[in-house]
């Protein structure tokens, strides 16, 4: 499960067996991901480009006005 989803879901506890170093030992090198997360968007090697913010905010406004929503 992605780290963002874990926090958004308000999970109380995460169980895991292997470490990122165990994964690296068998060829899954996640060090690039850990390095990128700590950088600002402008410093990252993969370009992040924001598009259509105003249109996307319409969906947020609709969510905000929904009286049946579950607050997170």
PDB file of N, CA, C, O and CB in Angstrom:
ATOM      1  N   UNK A   1       0.856  -1.175   0.000  1.00  0.00           N
ATOM      2  CA  UNK A   1       0.000   0.000   0.000  1.00  0.00           C
ATOM      3  C   UNK A   1       0.902   1.238   0.000  1.00  0.00           C
ATOM      4  O   UNK A   1       1.927   1.258   0.682  1.00  0.00           O
ATOM      5  CB  UNK A   1      -0.974  -0.002   1.235  1.00  0.00           C
ATOM      6  N   UNK A   2       0.534   2.239  -0.740  1.00  0.00           N
ATOM      7  CA  UNK A   2       1.383   3.438  -0.802  1.00  0.00           C
ATOM      8  C   UNK A   2       1.291   4.210   0.514  1.00  0.00           C
ATOM      9  O   UNK A   2       0.255   4.203   1.179  1.00  0.00           O
ATOM     10  CB  UNK A   2       0.967   4.348  -1.996  1.00  0.00           C
ATOM     11  N   UNK A   3       2.381   4.870   0.876  1.00  0.00           N
ATOM     12  CA  UNK A   3       2.455   5.579   2.151  1.00  0.00           C
ATOM     13  C   UNK A   3       1.375   6.646   2.282  1.00  0.00           C
ATOM     14  O   UNK A   3       0.788   6.810   3.351  1.00  0.00           O
ATOM     15  CB  UNK A   3       3.820   6.214   2.311  1.00  0.00           C
ATOM     16  N   UNK A   4       1.113   7.365   1.203  1.00  0.00           N
ATOM     17  CA  UNK A   4       0.064   8.380   1.237  1.00  0.00           C
ATOM     18  C   UNK A   4      -1.291   7.774   1.559  1.00  0.00           C
ATOM     19  O   UNK A   4      -2.048   8.332   2.353  1.00  0.00           O
ATOM     20  CB  UNK A   4      -0.001   9.115  -0.091  1.00  0.00           C
ATOM     21  N   UNK A   5      -1.604   6.640   0.953  1.00  0.00           N
ATOM     22  CA  UNK A   5      -2.887   5.972   1.196  1.00  0.00           C
ATOM     23  C   UNK A   5      -2.992   5.498   2.641  1.00  0.00           C
ATOM     24  O   UNK A   5      -4.070   5.547   3.233  1.00  0.00           O
ATOM     25  CB  UNK A   5      -3.063   4.785   0.240  1.00  0.00           C
ATOM     26  N   UNK A   6      -1.885   5.040   3.208  1.00  0.00           N
ATOM     27  CA  UNK A   6      -1.888   4.600   4.605  1.00  0.00           C
ATOM     28  C   UNK A   6      -2.289   5.754   5.519  1.00  0.00           C
ATOM     29  O   UNK A   6      -3.132   5.588   6.401  1.00  0.00           O
ATOM     30  CB  UNK A   6      -0.498   4.051   5.010  1.00  0.00           C
ATOM     31  N   UNK A   7      -1.688   6.917   5.310  1.00  0.00           N
ATOM     32  CA  UNK A   7      -2.003   8.065   6.163  1.00  0.00           C
ATOM     33  C   UNK A   7      -3.408   8.602   5.906  1.00  0.00           C
ATOM     34  O   UNK A   7      -4.107   8.975   6.848  1.00  0.00           O
ATOM     35  CB  UNK A   7      -0.983   9.172   5.946  1.00  0.00           C
ATOM     36  N   UNK A   8      -3.825   8.646   4.656  1.00  0.00           N
ATOM     37  CA  UNK A   8      -5.177   9.126   4.354  1.00  0.00           C
ATOM     38  C   UNK A   8      -6.239   8.204   4.937  1.00  0.00           C
ATOM     39  O   UNK A   8      -7.303   8.668   5.347  1.00  0.00           O
ATOM     40  CB  UNK A   8      -5.371   9.251   2.843  1.00  0.00           C
ATOM     41  N   UNK A   9      -5.963   6.908   4.978  1.00  0.00           N
ATOM     42  CA  UNK A   9      -6.926   5.939   5.502  1.00  0.00           C
ATOM     43  C   UNK A   9      -6.957   5.929   7.032  1.00  0.00           C
ATOM     44  O   UNK A   9      -7.795   5.261   7.636  1.00  0.00           O
ATOM     45  CB  UNK A   9      -6.594   4.545   4.984  1.00  0.00           C
ATOM     46  N   UNK A  10      -6.046   6.670   7.647  1.00  0.00           N
ATOM     47  CA  UNK A  10      -5.966   6.755   9.112  1.00  0.00           C
ATOM     48  C   UNK A  10      -5.769   5.376   9.750  1.00  0.00           C
ATOM     49  O   UNK A  10      -6.342   5.065  10.794  1.00  0.00           O
ATOM     50  CB  UNK A  10      -7.236   7.410   9.674  1.00  0.00           C
ATOM     51  N   UNK A  11      -4.954   4.573   9.099  1.00  0.00           N
ATOM     52  CA  UNK A  11      -4.652   3.245   9.628  1.00  0.00           C
ATOM     53  C   UNK A  11      -3.876   3.406  10.934  1.00  0.00           C
ATOM     54  O   UNK A  11      -2.977   4.241  11.028  1.00  0.00           O
ATOM     55  CB  UNK A  11      -3.839   2.394   8.594  1.00  0.00           C
ATOM     56  N   UNK A  12      -4.227   2.604  11.938  1.00  0.00           N
ATOM     57  CA  UNK A  12      -3.579   2.705  13.250  1.00  0.00           C
ATOM     58  C   UNK A  12      -2.220   2.028  13.306  1.00  0.00           C
ATOM     59  O   UNK A  12      -1.336   2.449  14.052  1.00  0.00           O
ATOM     60  CB  UNK A  12      -4.467   2.110  14.300  1.00  0.00           C
ATOM     61  N   UNK A  13      -2.059   0.973  12.510  1.00  0.00           N
ATOM     62  CA  UNK A  13      -0.834   0.200  12.598  1.00  0.00           C
ATOM     63  C   UNK A  13      -0.581  -0.485  11.263  1.00  0.00           C
ATOM     64  O   UNK A  13      -1.518  -0.934  10.602  1.00  0.00           O
ATOM     65  CB  UNK A  13      -0.912  -0.834  13.745  1.00  0.00           C
ATOM     66  N   UNK A  14       0.674  -0.562  10.871  1.00  0.00           N
ATOM     67  CA  UNK A  14       1.072  -1.251   9.645  1.00  0.00           C
ATOM     68  C   UNK A  14       2.000  -2.392  10.034  1.00  0.00           C
ATOM     69  O   UNK A  14       2.979  -2.185  10.750  1.00  0.00           O
ATOM     70  CB  UNK A  14       1.768  -0.272   8.629  1.00  0.00           C
ATOM     71  N   UNK A  15       1.693  -3.592   9.565  1.00  0.00           N
ATOM     72  CA  UNK A  15       2.550  -4.743   9.804  1.00  0.00           C
ATOM     73  C   UNK A  15       3.364  -5.015   8.548  1.00  0.00           C
ATOM     74  O   UNK A  15       2.822  -4.986   7.443  1.00  0.00           O
ATOM     75  CB  UNK A  15       1.717  -5.991  10.208  1.00  0.00           C
ATOM     76  N   UNK A  16       4.640  -5.274   8.700  1.00  0.00           N
ATOM     77  CA  UNK A  16       5.482  -5.607   7.555  1.00  0.00           C
ATOM     78  C   UNK A  16       6.577  -6.555   8.014  1.00  0.00           C
ATOM     79  O   UNK A  16       6.880  -6.641   9.204  1.00  0.00           O
ATOM     80  CB  UNK A  16       6.090  -4.327   6.909  1.00  0.00           C
ATOM     81  N   UNK A  17       7.163  -7.260   7.067  1.00  0.00           N
ATOM     82  CA  UNK A  17       8.208  -8.227   7.391  1.00  0.00           C
ATOM     83  C   UNK A  17       9.581  -7.756   6.917  1.00  0.00           C
ATOM     84  O   UNK A  17      10.530  -7.708   7.700  1.00  0.00           O
ATOM     85  CB  UNK A  17       7.880  -9.580   6.771  1.00  0.00           C
ATOM     86  N   UNK A  18       9.683  -7.416   5.655  1.00  0.00           N
ATOM     87  CA  UNK A  18      10.988  -7.081   5.097  1.00  0.00           C
ATOM     88  C   UNK A  18      11.246  -5.584   5.119  1.00  0.00           C
ATOM     89  O   UNK A  18      10.318  -4.776   5.081  1.00  0.00           O
ATOM     90  CB  UNK A  18      11.099  -7.599   3.680  1.00  0.00           C
ATOM     91  N   UNK A  19      12.518  -5.231   5.181  1.00  0.00           N
ATOM     92  CA  UNK A  19      12.919  -3.831   5.147  1.00  0.00           C
ATOM     93  C   UNK A  19      13.235  -3.431   3.713  1.00  0.00           C
ATOM     94  O   UNK A  19      13.309  -4.277   2.822  1.00  0.00           O
ATOM     95  CB  UNK A  19      14.138  -3.581   6.068  1.00  0.00           C
ATOM     96  N   UNK A  20      13.419  -2.135   3.500  1.00  0.00           N
ATOM     97  CA  UNK A  20      13.813  -1.668   2.171  1.00  0.00           C
ATOM     98  C   UNK A  20      15.190  -2.207   1.807  1.00  0.00           C
ATOM     99  O   UNK A  20      15.500  -2.381   0.628  1.00  0.00           O
ATOM    100  CB  UNK A  20      13.809  -0.128   2.111  1.00  0.00           C
ATOM    101  N   UNK A  21      16.012  -2.471   2.811  1.00  0.00           N
ATOM    102  CA  UNK A  21      17.347  -3.018   2.552  1.00  0.00           C
ATOM    103  C   UNK A  21      17.264  -4.490   2.146  1.00  0.00           C
ATOM    104  O   UNK A  21      18.056  -4.949   1.323  1.00  0.00           O
ATOM    105  CB  UNK A  21      18.243  -2.860   3.795  1.00  0.00           C
ATOM    106  N   UNK A  22      16.311  -5.233   2.720  1.00  0.00           N
ATOM    107  CA  UNK A  22      16.079  -6.615   2.290  1.00  0.00           C
ATOM    108  C   UNK A  22      15.662  -6.637   0.829  1.00  0.00           C
ATOM    109  O   UNK A  22      16.130  -7.472   0.055  1.00  0.00           O
ATOM    110  CB  UNK A  22      15.002  -7.295   3.169  1.00  0.00           C
ATOM    111  N   UNK A  23      14.779  -5.718   0.453  1.00  0.00           N
ATOM    112  CA  UNK A  23      14.327  -5.635  -0.940  1.00  0.00           C
ATOM    113  C   UNK A  23      15.492  -5.281  -1.854  1.00  0.00           C
ATOM    114  O   UNK A  23      15.615  -5.817  -2.955  1.00  0.00           O
ATOM    115  CB  UNK A  23      13.197  -4.595  -1.087  1.00  0.00           C
ATOM    116  N   UNK A  24      16.338  -4.379  -1.393  1.00  0.00           N
ATOM    117  CA  UNK A  24      17.504  -3.982  -2.194  1.00  0.00           C
ATOM    118  C   UNK A  24      18.439  -5.168  -2.421  1.00  0.00           C
ATOM    119  O   UNK A  24      19.024  -5.305  -3.496  1.00  0.00           O
ATOM    120  CB  UNK A  24      18.268  -2.834  -1.504  1.00  0.00           C
ATOM    121  N   UNK A  25      18.577  -6.019  -1.413  1.00  0.00           N
ATOM    122  CA  UNK A  25      19.457  -7.185  -1.520  1.00  0.00           C
ATOM    123  C   UNK A  25      19.040  -8.143  -2.624  1.00  0.00           C
ATOM    124  O   UNK A  25      19.875  -8.878  -3.153  1.00  0.00           O
ATOM    125  CB  UNK A  25      19.492  -7.921  -0.209  1.00  0.00           C
ATOM    126  N   UNK A  26      17.750  -8.146  -2.983  1.00  0.00           N
ATOM    127  CA  UNK A  26      17.304  -9.050  -4.052  1.00  0.00           C
ATOM    128  C   UNK A  26      16.971  -8.307  -5.342  1.00  0.00           C
ATOM    129  O   UNK A  26      16.315  -8.852  -6.229  1.00  0.00           O
ATOM    130  CB  UNK A  26      16.089  -9.837  -3.594  1.00  0.00           C
ATOM    131  N   UNK A  27      17.428  -7.060  -5.439  1.00  0.00           N
ATOM    132  CA  UNK A  27      17.310  -6.343  -6.700  1.00  0.00           C
ATOM    133  C   UNK A  27      16.254  -5.266  -6.787  1.00  0.00           C
ATOM    134  O   UNK A  27      16.118  -4.628  -7.831  1.00  0.00           O
ATOM    135  CB  UNK A  27      17.059  -7.288  -7.737  1.00  0.00           C
ATOM    136  N   UNK A  28      15.495  -5.039  -5.715  1.00  0.00           N
ATOM    137  CA  UNK A  28      14.490  -3.974  -5.720  1.00  0.00           C
ATOM    138  C   UNK A  28      15.072  -2.760  -5.001  1.00  0.00           C
ATOM    139  O   UNK A  28      14.921  -2.621  -3.787  1.00  0.00           O
ATOM    140  CB  UNK A  28      13.154  -4.446  -5.038  1.00  0.00           C
ATOM    141  N   UNK A  29      15.724  -1.901  -5.736  1.00  0.00           N
ATOM    142  CA  UNK A  29      16.399  -0.758  -5.137  1.00  0.00           C
ATOM    143  C   UNK A  29      15.456   0.435  -5.086  1.00  0.00           C
ATOM    144  O   UNK A  29      15.206   1.081  -6.104  1.00  0.00           O
ATOM    145  CB  UNK A  29      17.675  -0.405  -5.922  1.00  0.00           C
ATOM    146  N   UNK A  30      14.936   0.722  -3.906  1.00  0.00           N
ATOM    147  CA  UNK A  30      14.005   1.834  -3.711  1.00  0.00           C
ATOM    148  C   UNK A  30      14.710   3.109  -3.261  1.00  0.00           C
ATOM    149  O   UNK A  30      14.043   4.098  -2.956  1.00  0.00           O
ATOM    150  CB  UNK A  30      12.947   1.451  -2.695  1.00  0.00           C
ATOM    151  N   UNK A  31      16.032   3.110  -3.212  1.00  0.00           N
ATOM    152  CA  UNK A  31      16.753   4.281  -2.702  1.00  0.00           C
ATOM    153  C   UNK A  31      16.414   5.536  -3.502  1.00  0.00           C
ATOM    154  O   UNK A  31      16.353   6.629  -2.940  1.00  0.00           O
ATOM    155  CB  UNK A  31      18.265   4.031  -2.738  1.00  0.00           C
ATOM    156  N   UNK A  32      16.194   5.388  -4.803  1.00  0.00           N
ATOM    157  CA  UNK A  32      15.826   6.531  -5.641  1.00  0.00           C
ATOM    158  C   UNK A  32      14.533   7.170  -5.139  1.00  0.00           C
ATOM    159  O   UNK A  32      14.425   8.395  -5.091  1.00  0.00           O
ATOM    160  CB  UNK A  32      15.669   6.095  -7.112  1.00  0.00           C
ATOM    161  N   UNK A  33      13.559   6.351  -4.768  1.00  0.00           N
ATOM    162  CA  UNK A  33      12.276   6.858  -4.270  1.00  0.00           C
ATOM    163  C   UNK A  33      12.484   7.629  -2.966  1.00  0.00           C
ATOM    164  O   UNK A  33      11.954   8.728  -2.802  1.00  0.00           O
ATOM    165  CB  UNK A  33      11.273   5.695  -4.055  1.00  0.00           C
ATOM    166  N   UNK A  34      13.247   7.059  -2.049  1.00  0.00           N
ATOM    167  CA  UNK A  34      13.493   7.724  -0.771  1.00  0.00           C
ATOM    168  C   UNK A  34      14.232   9.048  -0.961  1.00  0.00           C
ATOM    169  O   UNK A  34      13.957  10.017  -0.253  1.00  0.00           O
ATOM    170  CB  UNK A  34      14.294   6.809   0.154  1.00  0.00           C
ATOM    171  N   UNK A  35      15.157   9.097  -1.902  1.00  0.00           N
ATOM    172  CA  UNK A  35      15.883  10.337  -2.198  1.00  0.00           C
ATOM    173  C   UNK A  35      14.942  11.385  -2.793  1.00  0.00           C
ATOM    174  O   UNK A  35      14.995  12.555  -2.412  1.00  0.00           O
ATOM    175  CB  UNK A  35      17.052  10.061  -3.168  1.00  0.00           C
ATOM    176  N   UNK A  36      14.093  10.973  -3.712  1.00  0.00           N
ATOM    177  CA  UNK A  36      13.188  11.904  -4.384  1.00  0.00           C
ATOM    178  C   UNK A  36      12.157  12.498  -3.428  1.00  0.00           C
ATOM    179  O   UNK A  36      11.835  13.682  -3.527  1.00  0.00           O
ATOM    180  CB  UNK A  36      12.480  11.204  -5.529  1.00  0.00           C
ATOM    181  N   UNK A  37      11.643  11.700  -2.515  1.00  0.00           N
ATOM    182  CA  UNK A  37      10.624  12.164  -1.569  1.00  0.00           C
ATOM    183  C   UNK A  37      11.136  13.336  -0.739  1.00  0.00           C
ATOM    184  O   UNK A  37      10.377  14.247  -0.410  1.00  0.00           O
ATOM    185  CB  UNK A  37      10.189  11.020  -0.646  1.00  0.00           C
ATOM    186  N   UNK A  38      12.411  13.314  -0.405  1.00  0.00           N
ATOM    187  CA  UNK A  38      12.963  14.371   0.445  1.00  0.00           C
ATOM    188  C   UNK A  38      13.259  15.666  -0.314  1.00  0.00           C
ATOM    189  O   UNK A  38      13.563  16.685   0.306  1.00  0.00           O
ATOM    190  CB  UNK A  38      14.226  13.880   1.104  1.00  0.00           C
ATOM    191  N   UNK A  39      13.176  15.640  -1.630  1.00  0.00           N
ATOM    192  CA  UNK A  39      13.475  16.824  -2.439  1.00  0.00           C
ATOM    193  C   UNK A  39      12.212  17.641  -2.717  1.00  0.00           C
ATOM    194  O   UNK A  39      11.098  17.119  -2.673  1.00  0.00           O
ATOM    195  CB  UNK A  39      14.136  16.412  -3.763  1.00  0.00           C
ATOM    196  N   UNK A  40      12.403  18.924  -3.002  1.00  0.00           N
ATOM    197  CA  UNK A  40      11.270  19.738  -3.449  1.00  0.00           C
ATOM    198  C   UNK A  40      10.912  19.305  -4.871  1.00  0.00           C
ATOM    199  O   UNK A  40      11.721  18.672  -5.548  1.00  0.00           O
ATOM    200  CB  UNK A  40      11.607  21.280  -3.389  1.00  0.00           C
ATOM    201  N   UNK A  41       9.721  19.640  -5.318  1.00  0.00           N
ATOM    202  CA  UNK A  41       9.303  19.233  -6.665  1.00  0.00           C
ATOM    203  C   UNK A  41      10.240  19.763  -7.740  1.00  0.00           C
ATOM    204  O   UNK A  41      10.481  19.089  -8.742  1.00  0.00           O
ATOM    205  CB  UNK A  41       7.889  19.712  -6.941  1.00  0.00           C
ATOM    206  N   UNK A  42      10.764  20.954  -7.542  1.00  0.00           N
ATOM    207  CA  UNK A  42      11.669  21.537  -8.535  1.00  0.00           C
ATOM    208  C   UNK A  42      12.999  20.798  -8.613  1.00  0.00           C
ATOM    209  O   UNK A  42      13.667  20.830  -9.646  1.00  0.00           O
ATOM    210  CB  UNK A  42      11.918  22.996  -8.216  1.00  0.00           C
ATOM    211  N   UNK A  43      13.387  20.133  -7.527  1.00  0.00           N
ATOM    212  CA  UNK A  43      14.663  19.420  -7.482  1.00  0.00           C
ATOM    213  C   UNK A  43      14.565  17.973  -7.955  1.00  0.00           C
ATOM    214  O   UNK A  43      15.589  17.324  -8.164  1.00  0.00           O
ATOM    215  CB  UNK A  43      15.207  19.448  -6.083  1.00  0.00           C
ATOM    216  N   UNK A  44      13.358  17.463  -8.127  1.00  0.00           N
ATOM    217  CA  UNK A  44      13.191  16.048  -8.478  1.00  0.00           C
ATOM    218  C   UNK A  44      13.586  15.770  -9.921  1.00  0.00           C
ATOM    219  O   UNK A  44      13.480  16.632 -10.794  1.00  0.00           O
ATOM    220  CB  UNK A  44      11.750  15.615  -8.251  1.00  0.00           C
ATOM    221  N   UNK A  45      14.039  14.557 -10.145  1.00  0.00           N
ATOM    222  CA  UNK A  45      14.484  14.160 -11.486  1.00  0.00           C
ATOM    223  C   UNK A  45      13.315  13.929 -12.430  1.00  0.00           C
ATOM    224  O   UNK A  45      13.453  14.082 -13.643  1.00  0.00           O
ATOM    225  CB  UNK A  45      15.333  12.901 -11.407  1.00  0.00           C
ATOM    226  N   UNK A  46      12.174  13.563 -11.881  1.00  0.00           N
ATOM    227  CA  UNK A  46      10.961  13.398 -12.679  1.00  0.00           C
ATOM    228  C   UNK A  46      10.179  14.704 -12.579  1.00  0.00           C
ATOM    229  O   UNK A  46       9.875  15.166 -11.479  1.00  0.00           O
ATOM    230  CB  UNK A  46      10.097  12.163 -12.188  1.00  0.00           C
ATOM    231  N   UNK A  47       9.860  15.289 -13.706  1.00  0.00           N
ATOM    232  CA  UNK A  47       9.158  16.573 -13.711  1.00  0.00           C
ATOM    233  C   UNK A  47       7.709  16.403 -13.272  1.00  0.00           C
ATOM    234  O   UNK A  47       7.008  15.506 -13.740  1.00  0.00           O
ATOM    235  CB  UNK A  47       9.215  17.209 -15.104  1.00  0.00           C
ATOM    236  N   UNK A  48       7.275  17.269 -12.376  1.00  0.00           N
ATOM    237  CA  UNK A  48       5.884  17.328 -11.948  1.00  0.00           C
ATOM    238  C   UNK A  48       5.315  18.635 -12.475  1.00  0.00           C
ATOM    239  O   UNK A  48       5.836  19.709 -12.174  1.00  0.00           O
ATOM    240  CB  UNK A  48       5.747  17.224 -10.380  1.00  0.00           C
ATOM    241  N   UNK A  49       4.251  18.549 -13.256  1.00  0.00           N
ATOM    242  CA  UNK A  49       3.686  19.737 -13.884  1.00  0.00           C
ATOM    243  C   UNK A  49       2.207  19.828 -13.519  1.00  0.00           C
ATOM    244  O   UNK A  49       1.431  18.919 -13.812  1.00  0.00           O
ATOM    245  CB  UNK A  49       3.878  19.701 -15.432  1.00  0.00           C
ATOM    246  N   UNK A  50       1.829  20.915 -12.885  1.00  0.00           N
ATOM    247  CA  UNK A  50       0.439  21.105 -12.477  1.00  0.00           C
ATOM    248  C   UNK A  50      -0.390  21.577 -13.662  1.00  0.00           C
ATOM    249  O   UNK A  50       0.012  22.477 -14.401  1.00  0.00           O
ATOM    250  CB  UNK A  50       0.340  22.115 -11.313  1.00  0.00           C
ATOM    251  N   UNK A  51      -1.549  20.957 -13.831  1.00  0.00           N
ATOM    252  CA  UNK A  51      -2.469  21.308 -14.912  1.00  0.00           C
ATOM    253  C   UNK A  51      -3.891  21.433 -14.366  1.00  0.00           C
ATOM    254  O   UNK A  51      -4.260  20.742 -13.416  1.00  0.00           O
ATOM    255  CB  UNK A  51      -2.413  20.251 -16.045  1.00  0.00           C
ATOM    256  N   UNK A  52      -4.668  22.298 -14.955  1.00  0.00           N
ATOM    257  CA  UNK A  52      -6.120  22.389 -14.737  1.00  0.00           C
ATOM    258  C   UNK A  52      -6.524  22.492 -13.262  1.00  0.00           C
ATOM    259  O   UNK A  52      -7.486  21.854 -12.835  1.00  0.00           O
ATOM    260  CB  UNK A  52      -6.791  21.187 -15.345  1.00  0.00           C
ATOM    261  N   UNK A  53      -5.798  23.287 -12.495  1.00  0.00           N
ATOM    262  CA  UNK A  53      -6.089  23.411 -11.067  1.00  0.00           C
ATOM    263  C   UNK A  53      -7.503  23.919 -10.818  1.00  0.00           C
ATOM    264  O   UNK A  53      -8.220  23.368  -9.983  1.00  0.00           O
ATOM    265  CB  UNK A  53      -5.086  24.341 -10.407  1.00  0.00           C
ATOM    266  N   UNK A  54      -7.906  24.951 -11.526  1.00  0.00           N
ATOM    267  CA  UNK A  54      -9.243  25.517 -11.295  1.00  0.00           C
ATOM    268  C   UNK A  54     -10.333  24.483 -11.556  1.00  0.00           C
ATOM    269  O   UNK A  54     -11.300  24.390 -10.800  1.00  0.00           O
ATOM    270  CB  UNK A  54      -9.465  26.748 -12.187  1.00  0.00           C
ATOM    271  N   UNK A  55     -10.176  23.710 -12.620  1.00  0.00           N
ATOM    272  CA  UNK A  55     -11.163  22.666 -12.931  1.00  0.00           C
ATOM    273  C   UNK A  55     -11.163  21.595 -11.841  1.00  0.00           C
ATOM    274  O   UNK A  55     -12.220  21.096 -11.453  1.00  0.00           O
ATOM    275  CB  UNK A  55     -10.865  22.024 -14.312  1.00  0.00           C
ATOM    276  N   UNK A  56      -9.988  21.252 -11.357  1.00  0.00           N
ATOM    277  CA  UNK A  56      -9.891  20.238 -10.305  1.00  0.00           C
ATOM    278  C   UNK A  56     -10.481  20.746  -8.991  1.00  0.00           C
ATOM    279  O   UNK A  56     -11.047  19.968  -8.222  1.00  0.00           O
ATOM    280  CB  UNK A  56      -8.429  19.824 -10.099  1.00  0.00           C
ATOM    281  N   UNK A  57     -10.351  22.034  -8.734  1.00  0.00           N
ATOM    282  CA  UNK A  57     -10.923  22.610  -7.514  1.00  0.00           C
ATOM    283  C   UNK A  57     -12.443  22.507  -7.500  1.00  0.00           C
ATOM    284  O   UNK A  57     -13.050  22.470  -6.430  1.00  0.00           O
ATOM    285  CB  UNK A  57     -10.503  24.069  -7.372  1.00  0.00           C
ATOM    286  N   UNK A  58     -13.062  22.460  -8.671  1.00  0.00           N
ATOM    287  CA  UNK A  58     -14.520  22.283  -8.733  1.00  0.00           C
ATOM    288  C   UNK A  58     -14.933  20.977  -8.068  1.00  0.00           C
ATOM    289  O   UNK A  58     -15.948  20.927  -7.373  1.00  0.00           O
ATOM    290  CB  UNK A  58     -15.009  22.309 -10.196  1.00  0.00           C
ATOM    291  N   UNK A  59     -14.154  19.922  -8.278  1.00  0.00           N
ATOM    292  CA  UNK A  59     -14.450  18.633  -7.637  1.00  0.00           C
ATOM    293  C   UNK A  59     -14.286  18.746  -6.121  1.00  0.00           C
ATOM    294  O   UNK A  59     -15.076  18.178  -5.367  1.00  0.00           O
ATOM    295  CB  UNK A  59     -13.525  17.516  -8.196  1.00  0.00           C
ATOM    296  N   UNK A  60     -13.268  19.474  -5.676  1.00  0.00           N
ATOM    297  CA  UNK A  60     -13.075  19.681  -4.238  1.00  0.00           C
ATOM    298  C   UNK A  60     -14.234  20.475  -3.644  1.00  0.00           C
ATOM    299  O   UNK A  60     -14.704  20.165  -2.549  1.00  0.00           O
ATOM    300  CB  UNK A  60     -11.746  20.406  -3.971  1.00  0.00           C
ATOM    301  N   UNK A  61     -14.685  21.476  -4.345  1.00  0.00           N
ATOM    302  CA  UNK A  61     -15.810  22.288  -3.858  1.00  0.00           C
ATOM    303  C   UNK A  61     -17.086  21.450  -3.759  1.00  0.00           C
ATOM    304  O   UNK A  61     -17.857  21.590  -2.809  1.00  0.00           O
ATOM    305  CB  UNK A  61     -16.045  23.501  -4.788  1.00  0.00           C
ATOM    306  N   UNK A  62     -17.298  20.584  -4.739  1.00  0.00           N
ATOM    307  CA  UNK A  62     -18.464  19.695  -4.701  1.00  0.00           C
ATOM    308  C   UNK A  62     -18.375  18.772  -3.487  1.00  0.00           C
ATOM    309  O   UNK A  62     -19.378  18.532  -2.814  1.00  0.00           O
ATOM    310  CB  UNK A  62     -18.566  18.863  -6.010  1.00  0.00           C
ATOM    311  N   UNK A  63     -17.192  18.259  -3.209  1.00  0.00           N
ATOM    312  CA  UNK A  63     -16.989  17.405  -2.037  1.00  0.00           C
ATOM    313  C   UNK A  63     -17.261  18.201  -0.751  1.00  0.00           C
ATOM    314  O   UNK A  63     -17.905  17.707   0.175  1.00  0.00           O
ATOM    315  CB  UNK A  63     -15.543  16.828  -2.025  1.00  0.00           C
ATOM    316  N   UNK A  64     -16.766  19.420  -0.715  1.00  0.00           N
ATOM    317  CA  UNK A  64     -16.931  20.265   0.459  1.00  0.00           C
ATOM    318  C   UNK A  64     -18.408  20.543   0.744  1.00  0.00           C
ATOM    319  O   UNK A  64     -18.807  20.629   1.905  1.00  0.00           O
ATOM    320  CB  UNK A  64     -16.177  21.577   0.271  1.00  0.00           C
ATOM    321  N   UNK A  65     -19.207  20.682  -0.289  1.00  0.00           N
ATOM    322  CA  UNK A  65     -20.629  20.985  -0.143  1.00  0.00           C
ATOM    323  C   UNK A  65     -21.488  19.746   0.106  1.00  0.00           C
ATOM    324  O   UNK A  65     -22.653  19.875   0.482  1.00  0.00           O
ATOM    325  CB  UNK A  65     -21.122  21.693  -1.372  1.00  0.00           C
ATOM    326  N   UNK A  66     -20.939  18.561  -0.095  1.00  0.00           N
ATOM    327  CA  UNK A  66     -21.672  17.320   0.086  1.00  0.00           C
ATOM    328  C   UNK A  66     -21.965  17.102   1.573  1.00  0.00           C
ATOM    329  O   UNK A  66     -21.043  16.976   2.379  1.00  0.00           O
ATOM    330  CB  UNK A  66     -20.879  16.130  -0.496  1.00  0.00           C
ATOM    331  N   UNK A  67     -23.234  17.058   1.926  1.00  0.00           N
ATOM    332  CA  UNK A  67     -23.609  16.898   3.331  1.00  0.00           C
ATOM    333  C   UNK A  67     -23.486  15.459   3.815  1.00  0.00           C
ATOM    334  O   UNK A  67     -23.511  15.217   5.022  1.00  0.00           O
ATOM    335  CB  UNK A  67     -25.022  17.379   3.541  1.00  0.00           C
ATOM    336  N   UNK A  68     -23.353  14.496   2.901  1.00  0.00           N
ATOM    337  CA  UNK A  68     -23.254  13.081   3.277  1.00  0.00           C
ATOM    338  C   UNK A  68     -21.816  12.579   3.341  1.00  0.00           C
ATOM    339  O   UNK A  68     -21.590  11.380   3.508  1.00  0.00           O
ATOM    340  CB  UNK A  68     -24.033  12.236   2.300  1.00  0.00           C
ATOM    341  N   UNK A  69     -20.850  13.466   3.211  1.00  0.00           N
ATOM    342  CA  UNK A  69     -19.451  13.029   3.152  1.00  0.00           C
ATOM    343  C   UNK A  69     -18.970  12.515   4.506  1.00  0.00           C
ATOM    344  O   UNK A  69     -19.502  12.869   5.558  1.00  0.00           O
ATOM    345  CB  UNK A  69     -18.554  14.178   2.684  1.00  0.00           C
ATOM    346  N   UNK A  70     -17.959  11.679   4.441  1.00  0.00           N
ATOM    347  CA  UNK A  70     -17.270  11.203   5.638  1.00  0.00           C
ATOM    348  C   UNK A  70     -16.021  12.055   5.781  1.00  0.00           C
ATOM    349  O   UNK A  70     -15.187  12.091   4.877  1.00  0.00           O
ATOM    350  CB  UNK A  70     -16.920   9.659   5.551  1.00  0.00           C
ATOM    351  N   UNK A  71     -15.885  12.744   6.913  1.00  0.00           N
ATOM    352  CA  UNK A  71     -14.712  13.597   7.125  1.00  0.00           C
ATOM    353  C   UNK A  71     -13.503  12.736   7.456  1.00  0.00           C
ATOM    354  O   UNK A  71     -13.596  11.763   8.204  1.00  0.00           O
ATOM    355  CB  UNK A  71     -14.970  14.622   8.256  1.00  0.00           C
ATOM    356  N   UNK A  72     -12.385  13.108   6.892  1.00  0.00           N
ATOM    357  CA  UNK A  72     -11.128  12.383   7.131  1.00  0.00           C
ATOM    358  C   UNK A  72     -10.246  13.154   8.071  1.00  0.00           C
ATOM    359  O   UNK A  72      -9.146  12.706   8.393  1.00  0.00           O
ATOM    360  CB  UNK A  72     -10.387  12.120   5.820  1.00  0.00           C
TER     361      UNK A  72
END
